[in-house]
Amino acid sequence: MLSSPETGLPSSADPWPRWLPHLLLLLLLPLIFYSLFYQLGGNPIPMWDEGRLAVNAAEMDLNNNWIVTYFGGAPDMWNTKPPLMIWLEVLSLRLFGYTNTALRLPSAFAALATVIVLYVFARFYLRQMLGGVFAVIVLLTSDGYIDQHVTRTGDYDSLLTLMLTSAALFFFWYLESGRRVALVGFATAIVLAALTKGVAGLFWLPPLVFYTVWRRRLFWLLQRREVYVAMIAVIAVIASYYITREQYNPGYWRAVSDNELGGRLLGTLDNHSHPWYWFIQNLYDRRFAPWLLALPFGLFMLGIQPRDTRSHKLAWLVALLFVFHITIISTAKTKLVWYDAPVFPLASLVVGLGFGRAAEMLLRQQVTPWKRTSLVLLFIAALFFYPIQRIVDKLNYLYSLRFTDNNLQHGFQIKALREQVPQATEYTVFSDQNYEPTMTFYAIGARKDYGHDVTIKYRSEGYTLHVGELVLVCGESDRAFVQDRFETIPVLRENNCAALYLQAIKKPESEKSKKTGKGKVAKAEKPKK
């Protein structure tokens, strides 16, 4: 009979029926769907940073240049990240069309893969079924993880989090087992993390080396030939991209250095400066509440396991990675709220395993399997009802905000125009801002998906509008700018957007005054002598 590597007990000694894991997974499906996929495309694409990635993906789809990302028809030297996420978004746009959902599916599926990684690692490697279920629930009820710029938008951080989490767990597996498949998994995850977000994909290498030294496994590691093969392969793949990109896009290395190294770590970009404790405060107040308070409990429950158990060793690795990551992003000059995203899965794993251990201790009583099962379900309901309700309320609230930002409504307007005025296939989308990637993405999408002839114009080009043009504007400012210059006929109104037909140029008020005679000034009479 097989025994558990954690407890030494026969695997048949589990205090619950064999079908319980399947029941719990079935109960998890609604939470997984709702957290990751419910109304995924409901909200418009924000200007920063998803809007820029959307245009990067759209232009790559158009120019078929899979090495250099473009923005506005030129190589993008502001967003210098490697293009793995852009590649996935291009494939999704080609499969499902130019929609918000298609753009965000790579992030959502990366989150789904992270959920699977956590459960499989806990269930089959640590042999802790309840811990795996609890870890998934903790992760999916973490406000900072189920959030914009992570799992709910088409940004880099969901994919980066998947790769760093996988790399850490594969590395742990390799140190414990020496199996080459684990090393291959680790090397692959590191390469994909670097190709997702550049330097940020390599952040966890120093603490992993430190953990190896602390475990007294460094000498063992350096004696293994496959380690050197893996190192050479990782360096070669990552370096080959950067070298190739520099060849096709001269100046790219300098831009990476300015933006990802010195720029963000040593300098403040775009006024994103906060106190050193800002990330910790965010985790406590909202982003990992209430689970941050349970993290010490999880570390304690794993730490009291025998020192040779995998759970005990994993607790030290997660604690090291958590402290290192929060320290690095807290000392960086540029601080953005989503920089803490990679810590959520492993922290959730520790919290879930701690709850799982506590549940096992409570349930290892001489009662029937059915009573144990009922107690497990009651335990889950009592512990997770409020966090689940809170994440449901949050997603509903975010969806209710979809019409609040006038600058992001062009996608809704174009869709309404196609449905309600199908003969309108040639028009201009106009914004009073000089930077509007959201509008640009929706315009490109209308060309690709609907075959519309769409022109994009900004306020600085406003005087190039001409009579006979159909112009789509969103917000009072855009509409006023156009209507102050043209006599218009409204063709369609949708929320705070309008499709305006430019009928004639408005004449200046002075000319109108002359025609009506209101502007005439009477001649002064000469005084009589």
C-alpha positions, 0 to 999 in steps of 0.5 A: 500500500502506498503511503503519504510522503507528508504523514507516512500514513497509508493513502487509504487513511484519508478521513473522507470518501474517495468521491469528496475531492470530485464533489469539492471540485464541482462546487469550485467551478462556479467560483472559478467561472465567476471570478475569472470569466464573468463579464470579462469583456463587459468593461471598456479597455482602459487607457493605461496600460491595457489600451497600449497592449491592445494597440500593440497586439492590433498592429502586430496582427496587421504588420505580421512583425512578431519581433518588434511591437509597434504603436502608432505605426512605429516601434514602441520604445515606451512599452519595452516588454518582450512580446509573449503576452502580445503574441497570445493576444494576437492569436486570441484576436484572430480566433475570436475577433476584436473584442474586449473578451478576446483581448483578455482571454490570455490573462483569464486562462493564465489565471485558470492555469495558476489555479490548476497548478496550485490544486495539482501541486497540493493534491498530488505532490503534497497529498493535501486535498483539502489544502488544495481546495482551500488554496484555490478559494483563497486565491480566487477571493483575493481582491488584488488578484481578481482585479484590473491589471491582473486577471481581469484585463489584458495586461502582463501580470496574470501571465507573469504570475503563472510563470513565476509561481510555476518556476518556484514550484518546479524548482522546489520539486527539483531540489526535492527529487532531482528529476530532470522533468522538474528542471525542464519545467523550471527552465521553461517557466523562467524563459516564459516569465522573462519573455512576458515581462523582461527583468521582472521575470527574473526577480525570483532567481536570487531568493531561489539561490539563497534557498538552495544555499540555506538547504545546503543543496548548492554543492549538489546542484553544481555537480549536476550536468543538466543544470548547466545545460538548462542555464545555457538554454535559458540564457541563449533563448532570452538573449536571442530575443533581445539581440534580434530585437536590437537588430530590427529595432536599434536603440531597444537595449537603451530603452529597456535599460532606461525603462525597466532597470534604472527607470523604475528601480532607481527613479520615479516614473509618471509620479508613481511614488509612495511610502516604503510601507505602501504595498504592505498597507495595501495587502492588509487593507484590501488586496489580500484581506483578510488572508494576510492575517491568516498567512502567519497561521498557515506558515505556523501550521506548516512549520510545526510539521516534521522538518523532513516533510515537504510542507515544512520546507515549502513554508520556508521557501514561500516565506523567503519569496514573499519577503524578498518580493515585497522588499524589492518592490517596496524599495523601488522608486516607482510603485504601482499597485499591481507589482505585488501580483506574483505573491498571491498564488504562493501566499494563498497556497500556504494559507490554504494548506494551513486551513487544510491542516487545521481541518484535518486535525479537527476531522480526524475523529471516530465519526462516519465518513458522511459526518466528516463530509458534512463537517468539511462542507460546513467548514468551507461555508463558515470560512469562505462565505463572506470572502466569496460574497465580497468578490462577487459584489466587487465584480458586479460593482466594477461592471456597473462602472462600464459607462462612467468614463466618456473617453472609453466608450468608442467601442460601445458606440461603434457596435451600436452604429453597426447594429442601428445604422448598418449603412454607416460604414465610413466615418471618423472617430475623434477624441479631444485628447492626443493619446487615446489607444482605446479609441485606436484599438476599437477603430482597428477592430471595426476595420478588421471585423466589420470592414468599415472605413474608419479614420482616427483623428485627435484634437490636434488634427481637429481642423482637418474635419470636413463637411460631409464627414460622419464623426463619432465623439464621446463626452461633452468636450469632444461633442462641443469641440465639433459642434462649435465648428460645424452645423451637425445632424445627430445620426445616433446617440448611445450613452454619452456618445454621438455620431454627428454628420457634419452638414456645414461649417459654422460661420463666426458670430461676427459674420452673423452679426453683419448679416442681421445688422446687429453689428452696425455702429451709427455714425456720430453726428458732427457738432453744430457750430 
